Amino acid sequence: MAILYALVARGTVVLAEFTATSTNASTIAKQILEKVHGNNNDSNVSYSQDRYVFHVKRTDGLTVLCMAEETAGRTIPFTFLEDIHQRFVRTYGRAVHTAQAYAMNDEFSRVLSQQIEYYSNDPNADRINRIKGEMSQVRDVMIENIDKVLDRGERLELLVDKTATMQGNTFRFRKQARRFRSTVWWRNCKLTSEDSNTITGRVRIPASTAIGHAAKFSNIKVVLNGGQNISFLRPDGYFTFHKVPAGTHLIEVYALGFFFSPNTSKPSLIMAFFSCLAWLYVAGRLWQDAQHRVALNTVLKKNLELRPKALTVDDKLMVLGCKDLERRIVETEMELAQAKSQGYLKNQKSLSSSSSGNKKKMLAVIGVYTGFGSHLKRNKFRGSWMPRDDALKKLEERGVIIRFVIGRSANRGDSLDRKIDQENLATKDFLILENHEEAQEELPKKVKFFYSAAVQNWDAEFYVKVDDNVDLDLEGLIGLLESRRGQDGAYIGCMKSGDVVTQEGSQWYEPEWWKFGDDKSYFRHATGSLVILSKNLAQYININSGLLKTYAFDDTTIGSWMIGVQATYIDDNRLCCSSTRQEKVCSMA
């Protein structure tokens, strides 16, 4: 067993201790307490005695000490001391500053025994080593994943290089194919032009040139190159020579009664025309090839941009640093929430204390719930137990504020709001919650707005919430509050608990019933008819209103808020309005 002895003390006064072995650890521990008593600063120290080490943690005047074996090191014992300190403060709160010797020993010694057993035998107790091991595993997995990504990136890079090479080969092949096709085409053109040139012409014979009798067209002979080829005119006067080689040729016409001068043909003009057409074709194909090259270069650039980037060692360390920073942020948020749950913050505390110096300290602020359709009820209360006009002012001089509590209409500024404003102008007995929308389903949220507004407007010992179906014995309630003056953390009411209604459509149905555990049972809370909170609890609601969760009903909502704070539950039967007790201060109207 690593830890053998532990105690909790205030100065030299031992409040609780437990030993798991029969040694003189208690005597040595008290000597150590006398030695460190004069030092008021917070500290963590260790003292060696034979093969044991006494570890001491001193925080806010409270000393937590344990004796452990040398093999236990320092991490586990001081983690144990921190855990014991938090549990002790959370359990007893301010009582530790006034408690007598061994006042908490009967109850807290069992806690010390359980935690000694846990930190001595459970491997999960060494939280730091466990977290380091988990971080080491995470780091190894991340490095392995990053290496796989880098390996994959190298393969992709090789694939991209091969793709670029194939694209270059494709360009060269297309270029050579086109060049070969062009060469073959021109060769065919040359062969065709050499073997298949044609000479076509027409012979016109003016009538004035005839000598003797004119010959018929069918008898007129056309001779090519002195007899190399002979053709006769067609009836329309045209003639044709086929398969004439390129070059200059002599054409002669022979007809009875006519004389024609020789003429030459220029088939080279036809070849020039075909050459122009071929040049235009080649220029068009070259332009098309240039456009294809531009498009392919654009695709290649996009593929290069999509290549995965290699992660460096700095990137790996940055990822690990972000993980650690995220963990620290979560821990800081948890510490902030815990600080808020302990009461009000420093700046708000000083603000409230400074403002309280300027305001008269009141006994209580009583808020009576009301609605837009409760005008007759309000008049009934004003005519019975609730004072009005001068009597209301005299009651305020005694330190008691009474106000009807109401929110605003969903349609701000409509006739409902105007009627309330007019009634308040005449009676001056309303607390209007400007930021709250008055509706039946919004009653749990109305609690937060009421306590926040009451704390901000009046400095009082107590803040009382009363439903509009309750008649009050005002003097009896004031007497009850007078008897509780100076009691911090007081949560007063007719306490109850019971089963959560899970059947939809039933009265008191709780939509979030699954949040109340397997037993489906409400925690202890005061009935909603009349609830009294001391000043510090009301301030807690005011400060943390943005974080507090609401449920379907206002009484269970307030009860859920009191679980996380050091509230003193006071069950007073006089506040059970539906009971038949004679001394009660309220009754159902």
FENQUIDA-V278012 format. One record per pair of residues at least 12 apart in sequence whose ideal C-beta (glycine too) atoms are under 6 Angstrom apart, sorted by the first residue. I is the first residue (numbers start at 1). GAP is how many residues later the second one is. D is the distance in Angstrom with one decimal. If there is no record, write none. Layout:
i->I gap->GAP d->D
i->I gap->GAP d->D
This chain:
i->1 gap->119 d->4.4
i->2 gap->66 d->5.5
i->2 gap->67 d->5.7
i->2 gap->70 d->3.8
i->2 gap->118 d->4.4
i->3 gap->63 d->5.4
i->3 gap->65 d->4.7
i->3 gap->113 d->4.9
i->3 gap->116 d->5.7
i->3 gap->117 d->5.1
i->4 gap->16 d->5.1
i->4 gap->17 d->4.8
i->4 gap->63 d->5.3
i->5 gap->14 d->4.6
i->5 gap->20 d->3.9
i->5 gap->62 d->4.0
i->6 gap->12 d->5.7
i->6 gap->60 d->4.3
i->6 gap->106 d->4.8
i->7 gap->22 d->5.7
i->7 gap->58 d->5.2
i->8 gap->56 d->5.4
i->8 gap->80 d->5.3
i->9 gap->24 d->5.6
i->9 gap->54 d->4.8
i->11 gap->26 d->5.5
i->12 gap->21 d->4.9
i->12 gap->22 d->5.7
i->12 gap->25 d->5.3
i->13 gap->88 d->5.1
i->14 gap->87 d->5.8
i->15 gap->84 d->5.8
i->15 gap->89 d->5.0
i->16 gap->88 d->4.6
i->16 gap->89 d->4.5
i->16 gap->92 d->4.0
i->16 gap->93 d->5.6
i->18 gap->91 d->4.5
i->18 gap->94 d->3.8
i->18 gap->95 d->5.2
i->20 gap->96 d->5.9
i->25 gap->42 d->4.7
i->29 gap->36 d->5.4
i->32 gap->22 d->5.8
i->42 gap->16 d->5.8
i->42 gap->17 d->5.0
i->43 gap->15 d->5.1
i->44 gap->13 d->5.3
i->51 gap->19 d->5.5
i->52 gap->15 d->5.4
i->53 gap->15 d->5.8
i->53 gap->17 d->5.7
i->54 gap->13 d->5.3
i->55 gap->22 d->4.2
i->57 gap->24 d->4.0
i->59 gap->26 d->5.9
i->64 gap->17 d->4.6
i->64 gap->20 d->5.1
i->64 gap->21 d->4.9
i->75 gap->53 d->5.7
i->76 gap->43 d->5.7
i->76 gap->50 d->5.5
i->80 gap->39 d->4.4
i->93 gap->473 d->4.6
i->146 gap->165 d->5.3
i->146 gap->170 d->5.7
i->150 gap->160 d->5.5
i->153 gap->155 d->4.3
i->153 gap->157 d->5.4
i->156 gap->151 d->6.0
i->156 gap->152 d->6.0
i->160 gap->147 d->6.0
i->197 gap->47 d->4.7
i->197 gap->49 d->5.8
i->197 gap->70 d->4.9
i->198 gap->44 d->5.5
i->199 gap->42 d->4.3
i->199 gap->45 d->5.2
i->199 gap->66 d->5.0
i->200 gap->40 d->4.9
i->201 gap->38 d->5.6
i->202 gap->35 d->4.9
i->202 gap->36 d->4.9
i->203 gap->30 d->5.6
i->203 gap->34 d->5.3
i->203 gap->50 d->5.7
i->210 gap->47 d->5.5
i->211 gap->46 d->4.7
i->212 gap->45 d->4.2
i->213 gap->44 d->5.8
i->214 gap->43 d->5.7
i->215 gap->40 d->4.6
i->215 gap->41 d->4.2
i->217 gap->16 d->4.5
i->217 gap->18 d->5.7
i->220 gap->13 d->4.6
i->220 gap->35 d->4.1
i->221 gap->33 d->4.6
i->222 gap->17 d->4.6
i->222 gap->31 d->5.3
i->223 gap->29 d->4.5
i->224 gap->17 d->5.3
i->224 gap->25 d->6.0
i->224 gap->27 d->5.9
i->225 gap->24 d->5.5
i->225 gap->25 d->5.3
i->229 gap->12 d->5.4
i->246 gap->21 d->5.2
i->248 gap->16 d->5.4
i->249 gap->16 d->4.9
i->250 gap->12 d->5.6
i->251 gap->12 d->5.1
i->340 gap->204 d->5.3
i->341 gap->223 d->4.9
i->343 gap->197 d->6.0
i->344 gap->195 d->5.0
i->344 gap->199 d->4.9
i->348 gap->195 d->6.0
i->356 gap->103 d->4.6
i->359 gap->100 d->4.8
i->361 gap->98 d->5.9
i->362 gap->37 d->4.6
i->362 gap->96 d->5.4
i->362 gap->98 d->3.9
i->363 gap->36 d->3.8
i->363 gap->37 d->5.5
i->363 gap->98 d->5.5
i->363 gap->118 d->5.8
i->364 gap->36 d->5.4
i->364 gap->96 d->5.5
i->364 gap->98 d->4.4
i->364 gap->100 d->5.7
i->364 gap->117 d->5.1
i->365 gap->36 d->4.6
i->365 gap->89 d->4.6
i->365 gap->93 d->5.0
i->365 gap->95 d->4.8
i->365 gap->98 d->5.0
i->366 gap->36 d->4.7
i->366 gap->98 d->4.4
i->367 gap->36 d->5.8
i->367 gap->38 d->4.2
i->367 gap->83 d->5.1
i->367 gap->98 d->5.5
i->368 gap->36 d->5.3
i->368 gap->98 d->4.8
i->369 gap->36 d->5.6
i->369 gap->98 d->5.4
i->369 gap->99 d->5.0
i->370 gap->34 d->4.5
i->370 gap->36 d->5.3
i->370 gap->98 d->5.1
i->372 gap->44 d->4.7
i->374 gap->94 d->5.7
i->377 gap->91 d->5.6
i->385 gap->86 d->5.9
i->385 gap->87 d->5.1
i->385 gap->89 d->5.4
i->401 gap->57 d->5.6
i->403 gap->26 d->5.9
i->403 gap->28 d->3.9
i->404 gap->25 d->5.9
i->404 gap->26 d->5.1
i->405 gap->26 d->5.0
i->405 gap->45 d->5.2
i->406 gap->32 d->5.9
i->407 gap->26 d->4.5
i->407 gap->29 d->3.5
i->407 gap->30 d->5.7
i->407 gap->31 d->3.7
i->410 gap->27 d->5.6
i->433 gap->16 d->4.4
i->433 gap->20 d->5.9
i->436 gap->13 d->4.3
i->443 gap->111 d->5.0
i->444 gap->106 d->3.9
i->444 gap->110 d->4.8
i->444 gap->113 d->4.3
i->445 gap->105 d->5.7
i->447 gap->107 d->4.8
i->448 gap->97 d->4.7
i->451 gap->12 d->5.9
i->451 gap->87 d->4.7
i->451 gap->90 d->4.5
i->452 gap->90 d->4.3
i->452 gap->93 d->5.4
i->455 gap->83 d->5.0
i->455 gap->84 d->5.6
i->455 gap->87 d->4.5
i->461 gap->24 d->5.8
i->462 gap->19 d->5.3
i->462 gap->70 d->5.5
i->462 gap->72 d->6.0
i->463 gap->70 d->5.2
i->463 gap->75 d->4.4
i->464 gap->68 d->5.1
i->465 gap->66 d->4.7
i->466 gap->64 d->5.4
i->467 gap->62 d->5.0
i->469 gap->120 d->5.1
i->470 gap->59 d->5.3
i->470 gap->107 d->5.4
i->470 gap->116 d->5.1
i->471 gap->116 d->5.1
i->471 gap->118 d->4.8
i->472 gap->114 d->5.4
i->473 gap->112 d->4.5
i->476 gap->109 d->3.9
i->477 gap->108 d->4.6
i->488 gap->46 d->5.7
i->488 gap->48 d->5.3
i->489 gap->77 d->5.5
i->489 gap->78 d->5.2
i->489 gap->79 d->4.9
i->490 gap->44 d->4.1
i->490 gap->78 d->5.5
i->490 gap->80 d->5.9
i->491 gap->71 d->5.1
i->491 gap->76 d->4.4
i->491 gap->78 d->5.4
i->492 gap->40 d->3.9
i->492 gap->78 d->4.4
i->492 gap->80 d->5.8
i->493 gap->33 d->2.5
i->493 gap->38 d->4.9
i->493 gap->82 d->5.4
i->494 gap->33 d->4.7
i->494 gap->81 d->4.7
i->494 gap->82 d->3.8
i->495 gap->29 d->5.7
i->495 gap->31 d->5.7
i->495 gap->76 d->3.9
i->496 gap->31 d->6.0
i->497 gap->25 d->5.0
i->497 gap->27 d->4.9
i->498 gap->24 d->5.6
i->499 gap->21 d->6.0
i->499 gap->22 d->5.8
i->500 gap->13 d->4.7
i->500 gap->16 d->4.8
i->500 gap->20 d->4.6
i->500 gap->22 d->5.9
i->510 gap->42 d->5.1
i->511 gap->41 d->5.9
i->522 gap->34 d->5.9
i->523 gap->36 d->5.7
i->525 gap->30 d->5.6
i->525 gap->31 d->5.7
i->525 gap->34 d->2.5
i->527 gap->28 d->5.7
i->528 gap->26 d->5.2
i->528 gap->27 d->3.4
i->529 gap->48 d->4.6
i->530 gap->45 d->5.1
i->530 gap->56 d->5.3
i->540 gap->25 d->5.9
i->548 gap->13 d->5.6
